[in-house]
Amino acid sequence: MSEDPKSSTKYVMVESGPSSDEDEIDLLELIRTLLQAWKSVVGVTILCLGFAFAYALYAPEVFKAETLLAPAQEEKSGTSSALSQFGGLAAMAGVTIPADSNIERVLATLKTRVFLKKFIEEKKLLPVIFEDFWDATSSSWKSPADQQAFITEDGIIPLRGAIDVNQEKSGLINLAISWKDPEVAAQWANDLVKQLNEQLREQAIADSKKRVGYLEQELAKTTLQDMRAVLYNLLESEKQKAMLANVNEDFALEVIDPAVAPETCEKPKRKLIVALGGVGGGFLGIFAVFFAQFLKKLKATNSEPTINS
C-alpha cells in the first residue's frame, strides 16, 4: 500500500536569528567604547596636529617661477616649393634636405647633461645649488673638503629636478623652475630659455656652413642642368637660413611671458598639511582605541579556562 505523499511531507522550521539585534548591540558597544576613551582620541589628534603644525612651520619654502613660451615660427623661403620638386634628384646625389625643427627634441635638450653642465659652468651655480656649504661673506666654501667634494656634475641632478616643462594642446609651452629663492627661480627660467636659443642658433649656423661648403663642392663637380638647379636652390636656402639664424635671438623658443619672482611659495601648503594632520590624527586615535579593545578581548578569551568533557 503506497503512502500518501501529503503524509510524507516534512516541514523544517527556521528560526530567525537575532542578527539585527546583535548589530545594534555591537554598534552601541562601539559608541560606548569611543565615549569612554574620548580623551585618548583627542590626545592622539592633538599630538598629530602638533607634528603637522611643526612640519608646516619648519618645512623649507619652495617658490615656482613660470615662463610661457611658443615654438619659434620659421620663415619659409621662396625656394621651399622648388626644393620639393627636386627632392628625388637631391636624394640621388646624396644631398639631404634638412627637416623642420622638432619641438620635442628642443624641449628634451633642456634636461640633457651636456646642456645643464654648460649652464652650471657659465652661470657658476654650484655655490647657489649647494648654498648650505657656501659662505657668502667670504665667497668661499665653508671647508676645504667641500671645495673638493662638489664638482659640476653634482649640480646636474638638483637642477634637473627643479625644471618642469609642459606642452599644452594649443602648442604653447610652460617652463617652470621650483627653488628656495624666488629671485633665483625666475632668473634661471629666463636664462635657460636664453641659453637654449643661443646654443641651438649656434649649432644651426655651424650646420648651415658645413652644408654650404658641401653644396658648393657638389655644384662645382656637377654638369647636369637639373641637378645644378637643385643645388643652387639648396645653396640659396642654406644661406638664407644662416642669415636668419644670425639675426634671430628667439631661434627655437619665443618668449610670450617671461618669468618673474613669485610672491607666494608653492610648497609647503601649510593649511592643507595642518588639516590633514588633524583628520589623520582623529582616525589614528579611533583606530588605536578599537585595536586596544580588540587586544583586551583577545586576552580575555585566551585566559578563560577550558572545560574537559
Secondary structure, DSSP 4 states (H G I P E B T S, - for coil): -PPPTTTT------PPP-HHHHHHHHHHHHHHHHHHTHHHHHHHHHHHHHHHHHHHHHSPPBEEEEEEEEEPPPPPPTTHHHHHHTHHHHHHTTPPPPPPPPHHHHHHHTT-HHHHHHHHHHHT-HHHHTGGGEETTTTEESSHHHHHH--GGGGHHHHHHHEEEEE-TTS-EEEEEEESSHHHHHHHHHHHHHHHHHHHHHHHHHHHHHHHHHHHHHHHH---HHHHHHHHHHHHHHHHHHHHHHH-SSSSEEEEE-----SS-SB--HHHHHHHHHHHHHHHHHHHHHHHHHHHHHHHHHHSPPPP-
